[in-house]
C-alpha cells in the first residue's frame, strides 16, 4: 500500500502493525525527514509556497496529515491536490 505522509517530519503516526506500508514523507525539513525510519521516500517541499504535490495522479492508496494542518495557508488547494493524488475506490456493485 502506497501512503503519503503529508507535512511529515521525524515521526510518522502509524501503528507498528502497519509495517507493510510504503510511506512517502513530504515535509519542509530534510534533516527531520531523514530521522524518520518509517519513510521509504522523502520529498522536501513548502506546500504553502506551492500547494501542487509533485506526484502523479492516483499515486497513493492513502494520504495522512497527522499534524500541522492548521499551518496551511492554502488548505483548499492542498486538499484538492490530495484528492488528485489519491487512487479512486473501485466498487464492485
N, C-alpha and C positions, 0 to 999 in steps of 0.2 A: 504494500500500500504506500503510495506517494503522499507525503504530508508536507505542507508548507507551514512553518512556524514563523508567523508574521510578527515583526518587531521583536525578534528574538535577541537573546544576549547569552550570558554564561550558563543558563539553565533552561531546559525545556520542561514544561509542566505536564509531563506524560507519565502515566504509571509504568513501573518496571515491567509489568505483564505485557506491555505493548512493545516488545523487543523486536518484532518483525517489521517495523515501520522504516521506510527510507525517508528521513526527515531532512528537509532543506530549510536552513535558517536564514531569514532576511532581517538584517539589523543595521544599525549605524556605526557599530564599533567593532572593528576587526579583532582586536585583542580579546574582547569578551566572547565573540563568536568562536574564536579559536579555543577557548576554555570549555566549550560545551561539548561533552562527549557523545551526546545523542545525535549530533548533526552529521549527516553523510555528505552534505554540501553546504557551503556558506556563501552568501551574497551580501556585500556591503552596499547599502543604498539608503538615501534620505528620501523617504516617500512623502515628506512634507514639501520638499523642493520639487519633486516629480512623482506624482502618485501612480505612474504607469509601472506595472510589475513586469520585470524582464523575463517573462516566461511565456511559452506558447499557450494558446487556447486549450482548455481542458487538460492541463498538465498534471493536476493534482486530484487525488481522491478526497482529500480533506484539507481545510485551512484552519489553523488555530491562531488566536490572538489572545494570549492569556493575560497580558499586562499591557499597560501603556496606551490603550485605545483613546484615552482622554487627551493624549498629546497630539492626536491627528489634527492638522489644520484644515484638511480637505477630506473628511471621512466619507462623504458620499462618493467621491471619485475613487478613493481607495477600495471601498466595498463594491463598487461596480467592477473594478479590476479583479477583486476576489471572485466575483461571480463569473467573470470571463475565464479565469484560470482553473476553475473547478470543473470536474467532469460532471456531466448531467446524469442523473439517476435514470436507469433504464427499467421500465416497468413491464412485467410480463402479462399484465391483464389487458 
